[in-house]
Amino acid sequence: VLRVAQELRCRFHRLDFVYLNAGIMPNPHVNFKALWHGLLTGKVLHMLTTAEGIMTQTDRLNGDGLQEVFATNLFGHFILVRQLESLLCGNEKPSRLIWTSSSNARESAFSLSDYQHAKGQESYSSSKYATDLTSVVLNRKFNKQGLYSSVVCPGLVMSNMTYRILPVFLWKLLMPIMWLIRFFAKTYTLTPHNGAEAHVWLFKQKPENLDALVKYHSCTSGLGKSYVEPRKIDVDEETAEKFYQKLLELEKETLERYSDLID
């Protein structure tokens, strides 16, 4: 990340858009018992659109001693943004950060005392909620310098990440059912093209007109029409600020370790 930031600073004098899209979901497991319970209690549609209560992951430490999901889904992006501040702030036109979040981002999966989610089994959900928190604070701190941050949810897209949840042949068997579910669950975008709808839509908007407390969801109707739906982010701004300070502390520790890679 530091080498990439260094190269970008050498090649460009400003950046207009940065899409922060890297993400992993290692060793995903489906809780079929919880899914069955959701079916019996009428909560199955909500569970299928948010994966709440039915999806767990087994995380591990990376080479830097950080939880891998946290480092990949959020912290690496945070370091990159901080390293590129000189290219993003103070330009004639506003600069934009667009983070790929998720409808799976849930406050219940996140804890300030364990923000890397070392003790839980919902590291993906935690990292995406942490992304929402980070975006909110970035807007508060940098809007006056011409930098704006937004979060999007691409919906359920069939990708290498989702194909790891269940065997490929099972996904193919389920596909007709998923097309039917889309009449009731509009976030079943299914294809990367549909999933990118909110990313493209945001590119065309004036950032001053956007709500910092909204997540922009890619949606697809049952007949295949793509559109964007804004939804309020469920965040506590005081928690967001405290978390941001923890990110700054971790950033300081990390940069001290890699001081030879900093200009």
C-alpha positions in Angstrom: 0.0 0.0 0.0 2.8 2.4 0.9 4.6 1.7 -2.4 1.5 2.2 -4.4 0.8 5.6 -2.6 4.4 6.6 -3.3 4.1 5.8 -7.0 0.8 7.7 -7.3 2.3 10.7 -5.7 5.1 10.6 -8.2 2.8 10.2 -11.2 -0.1 12.6 -10.4 -0.5 16.0 -8.9 -4.2 15.4 -8.1 -6.7 12.6 -7.9 -10.4 13.2 -8.7 -11.8 9.7 -7.8 -10.5 6.9 -5.7 -12.7 3.7 -5.6 -11.9 1.6 -2.5 -13.1 -1.8 -3.5 -10.6 -4.5 -2.2 -12.3 -7.0 0.0 -12.1 -10.6 1.2 -14.3 -13.1 3.0 -12.1 -16.0 4.0 -13.5 -19.4 4.9 -17.2 -18.5 4.8 -19.7 -20.8 6.5 -23.5 -20.9 6.2 -25.5 -21.6 9.3 -28.3 -23.7 7.9 -29.9 -24.1 11.3 -30.3 -20.3 11.6 -31.6 -20.2 8.0 -34.2 -22.8 8.8 -35.3 -20.9 11.9 -35.6 -17.7 9.8 -37.8 -19.6 7.4 -40.1 -20.7 10.2 -40.2 -17.2 11.8 -40.8 -15.2 8.6 -37.4 -13.5 8.7 -35.8 -15.5 5.9 -36.1 -12.7 3.3 -34.2 -10.2 5.6 -31.6 -12.9 6.3 -31.1 -13.6 2.6 -30.6 -10.0 1.7 -28.3 -9.1 4.6 -26.8 -12.5 5.6 -27.6 -11.6 9.2 -27.2 -14.5 11.5 -26.4 -17.0 8.7 -22.9 -16.2 7.6 -19.7 -16.6 9.6 -16.0 -16.5 8.7 -12.8 -17.8 10.2 -10.2 -15.0 10.2 -6.5 -15.1 10.7 -3.5 -12.7 11.2 -1.7 -11.4 8.2 2.1 -10.8 7.9 1.8 -7.5 9.7 0.1 -9.0 12.8 -3.3 -7.5 11.9 -6.5 -9.4 11.4 -6.6 -10.2 7.7 -10.2 -9.1 7.0 -9.9 -5.8 8.8 -6.5 -5.1 7.1 -7.8 -5.9 3.6 -11.3 -4.5 3.8 -10.6 -1.3 5.7 -7.2 -0.5 7.1 -5.2 -0.8 3.9 -7.6 1.6 2.3 -7.4 4.0 5.3 -3.6 4.0 5.0 -3.8 4.7 1.3 -6.2 7.6 1.7 -4.0 9.1 4.4 -1.0 8.8 2.2 -2.8 10.5 -0.7 -4.2 13.4 1.2 -2.0 15.9 -0.7 -3.5 14.7 -4.0 -7.1 14.6 -2.7 -7.4 17.9 -0.7 -7.3 21.5 -1.8 -8.0 21.0 -5.5 -10.0 23.3 -7.7 -12.7 20.6 -8.0 -13.9 18.3 -5.3 -12.2 14.9 -4.9 -14.2 11.7 -4.1 -13.7 8.5 -2.1 -16.2 5.8 -2.9 -16.0 2.8 -0.6 -17.6 -0.6 -1.3 -19.5 -1.4 1.8 -22.3 -4.0 2.2 -25.9 -4.5 3.5 -24.1 -7.0 5.8 -22.5 -4.1 7.7 -24.1 -4.4 11.2 -23.5 -2.5 14.4 -24.1 -5.8 16.4 -21.0 -7.3 14.7 -18.7 -4.4 15.6 -17.0 -3.5 18.9 -14.7 -0.6 19.7 -12.8 -2.8 22.2 -12.3 -5.4 19.4 -12.4 -3.4 16.3 -10.3 -5.9 14.3 -12.8 -8.5 15.3 -10.2 -11.0 16.6 -12.7 -12.6 19.0 -15.7 -13.0 16.7 -16.9 -14.9 13.7 -18.4 -12.1 11.6 -15.3 -10.3 10.6 -16.7 -9.3 7.2 -19.7 -7.6 8.7 -17.6 -5.9 11.3 -15.1 -4.6 8.7 -17.9 -3.2 6.5 -19.6 -1.4 9.5 -16.2 0.0 10.3 -16.0 1.3 6.7 -19.3 3.1 7.2 -18.0 4.7 10.4 -14.8 5.8 8.7 -16.6 7.4 5.8 -18.8 9.4 8.1 -15.8 10.9 10.0 -13.8 11.6 6.8 -16.6 13.7 5.6 -16.7 15.7 8.8 -13.0 16.3 8.7 -12.3 16.9 5.0 -15.4 18.3 3.3 -14.1 21.8 3.8 -10.8 20.8 2.1 -12.8 19.5 -0.9 -12.7 15.8 -0.2 -16.0 13.9 0.0 -16.5 10.2 1.0 -19.5 7.9 0.0 -20.3 4.3 0.7 -22.1 2.0 -1.6 -23.6 -1.5 -1.5 -23.3 -3.6 -4.7 -26.0 -6.0 -3.5 -25.6 -9.8 -3.9 -23.2 -10.2 -6.9 -22.1 -13.6 -8.2 -18.3 -13.3 -7.9 -15.3 -15.3 -6.8 -16.2 -14.2 -3.2 -19.8 -15.6 -3.3 -18.7 -18.7 -5.1 -16.6 -19.6 -2.1 -19.7 -19.7 0.2 -21.2 -22.7 -1.6 -20.0 -25.1 -4.3 -20.4 -23.7 -7.8 -22.8 -26.5 -8.9 -25.1 -25.6 -6.0 -25.2 -21.9 -7.0 -26.1 -23.0 -10.5 -29.0 -25.0 -9.1 -30.1 -22.1 -7.0 -29.9 -19.5 -9.7 -33.5 -19.9 -11.0 -34.7 -19.4 -7.4 -32.5 -16.4 -7.0 -34.0 -14.8 -10.1 -37.4 -15.3 -8.6 -36.3 -13.9 -5.2 -35.3 -10.7 -7.0 -38.9 -9.8 -7.4 -39.0 -9.4 -3.6 -35.3 -8.7 -2.8 -34.1 -5.8 -5.0 -30.5 -6.0 -3.8 -30.1 -9.4 -5.6 -28.2 -7.6 -8.4 -26.5 -11.0 -9.3 -24.2 -9.6 -12.1 -21.1 -7.3 -11.7 -22.7 -4.9 -14.2 -25.8 -4.5 -12.1 -23.8 -4.4 -8.9 -21.8 -1.4 -10.2 -24.9 0.7 -10.7 -24.4 2.8 -7.5 -20.6 3.2 -8.2 -21.4 4.6 -11.7 -24.3 6.7 -10.4 -22.1 8.4 -7.8 -19.6 9.3 -10.4 -22.2 11.5 -12.0 -23.4 13.3 -8.9 -22.2 16.5 -7.3 -20.7 15.5 -4.0 -22.0 18.7 -2.2 -25.6 17.4 -2.8 -25.0 13.9 -1.3 -25.8 12.9 2.3 -22.8 11.7 4.3 -25.1 9.6 6.4 -26.5 7.6 3.5 -25.4 4.4 1.8 -26.2 4.1 -1.9 -27.4 0.6 -2.8 -27.3 -0.9 -6.2 -30.7 -2.5 -6.9 -32.3 -4.5 -9.7 -36.0 -5.0 -10.2 -37.6 -8.4 -10.9 -37.6 -7.5 -14.6 -33.9 -6.6 -14.6 -34.0 -2.8 -14.4 -31.1 -1.4 -12.4 -31.4 1.7 -10.2 -30.0 3.2 -7.0 -31.7 3.4 -3.6 -30.3 5.6 -0.8 -30.7 4.3 2.7 -29.7 5.9 6.0 -26.6 4.4 7.6 -27.1 3.1 11.1 -24.1 4.7 12.8 -23.4 6.6 16.0 -21.2 9.6 15.2 -19.6 9.5 18.7 -18.6 5.9 18.1 -17.4 6.8 14.6 -15.1 9.5 16.0 -13.6 7.2 18.7 -13.0 4.5 16.1 -11.3 7.0 13.8 -8.9 7.9 16.7 -8.1 4.2 17.1 -7.3 4.0 13.4 -4.9 7.0 13.7 -3.1 5.3 16.6 -2.8 2.0 14.6 -1.6 4.0 11.6 1.1 5.6 13.7 2.3 2.2 14.9 2.3 0.8 11.4 4.1 3.7 9.8 6.8 3.6 12.5 7.4 -0.1 11.4 7.7 0.9 7.7 9.4 4.3 8.0 11.8 3.3 5.2 9.0 3.3 2.7 7.8 6.8 3.5 9.1 9.8 1.6 
